[in-house]
Amino acid sequence: MGAFEHLKAKNTTDIKSNHLYGSGMATAKFITFEGIDGAGKSTHLSFVADLLRERKKAVIVTREPGGTTLGESLRAILLHEKMHLETEALLMFAARREHIAQVIAPALERGEWVISDRFTDATFAYQGGGRKLDLQKLAVLEQWVHPHLQPDLTLLFDVPLDVARARLDATRTLDKFEQEKADFFAATRAEYLRRAAEFPQRFRIIDSTQAIATIQEQLRGIIAGLDR
């Protein structure tokens, strides 16, 4: 991870790179998709990956928790087993550390773009906002696990709680997070929006109640702005 160095954006109108690379790797970007369950972010993952491939980028699509053999094992535990809140947060960051070491950092160093379905913002939102874990504890873990890496772009798909719930109920068997009550998701959404306000240089908030075609047109513009 010595090749990465976090950069502070000088303004909030342009998306700035949040890491430096080794020789010849300055164009690789790290994009994360965020939002409460049912926000519709997964619908657009493959669309953005295809957009980048059309622009001749090598792209890796991954997810959290997961992305590695160990991470996928931890994912199954995290999504279905009851545990102490701090255990949950620590396992999230353990899976993330492996994910960075085995997938994200090597890909960026090779000059490949990385798209991740969730990253650390999700831990702040779910464990911090929804479960009320002290945000300072999460900040300490974030600084320990990836002090020199932040996404270049975070796409936050935002949607009212009733819309999100209706989408979930219509699509699949729910994991333990998806089974939480409305107040949990209200707090999770609020923390996402707080993070977006804290880091406006990398966040783009997408109104996920819009038609898919409208959202995709917005995504085209955002990706064009990032790939300059």
N, C-alpha and C positions, 0 to 999 in steps of 0.2 A: 504493500500500500504506500510505499515511499514515493511513488510517482504521482500521487494525488495530493493536491493542495486546495483547500476550500477557498473560494474567492467571494468577496462581498460585492454585490452588484452596485454600480455607481448611480443607477437610477432605476425606476420601477416601470419604465415604458418598454424597454427591450429585455428579452430573456438573455441573461449572461451565463457563460459557462461556470459551473460550480466546482470544476476540478481541472487540474493540469495533467498532461500526459507525457509519456516518453517520446522519443524522437519520432516525428511524423504522425503522431496520433491525436493531434489537436482537434480534429473534426468529429470524433466519436462523442455521442451524447447519451445521457441516461434519462429516460422518461418513465414517470410513474403514473399509474391510474389509481385514483382514490374515490371514495364515496361510501355512503352507508349501503348495507345490503339492500338490493332492489333498486339501486340508483341507475342501473343500466350500463355501467362502465364496461362490463365484459363484452357487450354488444359491439363496442367500437375498437377493441384491441386489435383484431385482425385487420380492420380497415386502416388503422394508423400504420401497422406493420407493412401492409401492402403499399400504402402511400410512400413510405420510406424506400421500399424496394424499387418502386417506380423511379425514385430519385437516385437509383444505383447505390443504395446503402446496404451493407451487410447488417442483418438485424437478428437479434435473439429475443424471443418472447419467453418470459418466465413469470413466476408468481411467488407470493408470500402469504402465509408461511409455506415453505416448500422450495422447489427449484433445484434441490439436490436429493440424493437418496436418503441422507439423514434428515434433511428438511421435510421431505414428504412423510417420513415416519413420525416426526414431531407434529406435523400438520394433523395427522389422524388423531393423535392424542389431544392436541389443543382444541380441535373442533368438536370433540365428542366426550372428553373426560372432564369431570368436575375436579377442581384443584384450587389451592389457595391463590388469591389474586397475584401475589408477588411471584409465586411459582410460574403462573401463566405468563407474566411479563418477562421473566428471565428466560423461559423457554422460547418465547418469541424472538428475543435478541440472540439466543444461542443459535436458532435456526438461521437468523439473519447473518450472523458472523460467518457461518459456513457458506451461506449463499454468496456473500461478497467474495470470500476467499476462493471458492470453487467456480463461480459463474460470472458474477458481475465485473469484478476487477480484471480478471484475465481477458474477458471480452472487450472491455474498454481499452485495455492496453494493446489489443490486437487491432484496434480501430473500428470495432463493431459497435453499432448502436444497440442499446439494451432497453427493452420495454418490460417493466415489471408491474404485474397486477398486485398492487399494494407494496408499501415499504414502511419506513418508520413513522410517517404521518398517521398510518392506520393504528399503530400502537398507542400513540398519543390520543387518538380519537376514541378507540375502543377501551383500552385499559385505563387511560387517563380520564377521558370524558365520560364514557359510559359506565365504567366500573369505579371511578373516583380514586384511582391510584394517584398519589402525589406526583405531580408533573415534574418536580425537581428530581425525583428518583429516576424517571424516564430520561430526563436530560443527561444525567450522569451516565446512564447506560448508553445513550446515543453517542456521547463523547468518547466513551471507551471503545465501542464496537466499530464506529466509522467516523473518527474525528476529521478525516480529510476527504470525505465523500458525501455529497448531497446531489439530489436530482438536478439536472439542468432544467427540466420542465415537469411540473406536476399538474395533471389534468384532474380537477375535482368535479365529479359529476354530482350535481346537487338536485335534490328532488324532495317535495313534501313527504312527510312520514306516511300519510294515508296512501299515496301513490306507490311508494316503496313497498308497503305491506301488501297491497293488492297484487303487485308483480310477483312477490315472493310466494304468496299463497297459490298463485296460478302455475308455478313452474316446477317446484321440486320439494323433496323431503328436506326439512329444515335442520341445520346443525344447531349447536347450543347457543351460538351468538344470534342466529336468525330467529330463534325462539324467544328472545328477550322482549320485554314489554315496551310500550311506546315511550315511556320516560327515559329508558336506556338509549333508544335511538335518537331522541331529542337532544340528549346530552352529548352523544357521539357526533351528531351533525353539528352541534354548536362548537365543539372543539375543532372539528375540521375547518369551520369557518374562521375560528380564531387563529388557527395555524395559517390559513390563507391570508389573513390580514397581517400577520407577523412577517410572512415571507412573500410579499407580493411580487418580488422579482422573478420567482419561479412558478407561482401558482397561476393557473387559469381556471376560472369557475365556469362550468358549462351547465346551463339550465336543461336538465335532462327530461323535462316534460315536453320539450319541443319534438317535432317530427324528426325521425332519424336522418332524413335527407338534409334538414336544416342544420342539425348537429354536425353532420359530416362536412358540410360546407364550411362551418366554423373551424373544424379540425384541419381542413386543408389550409386555411389561412394561418393558423397557429404553427403548423409544421413548416410552412414556407418561411415564416419569420424566424424559426429556429435554425433552419438549414440555409444560412446566408454566409 
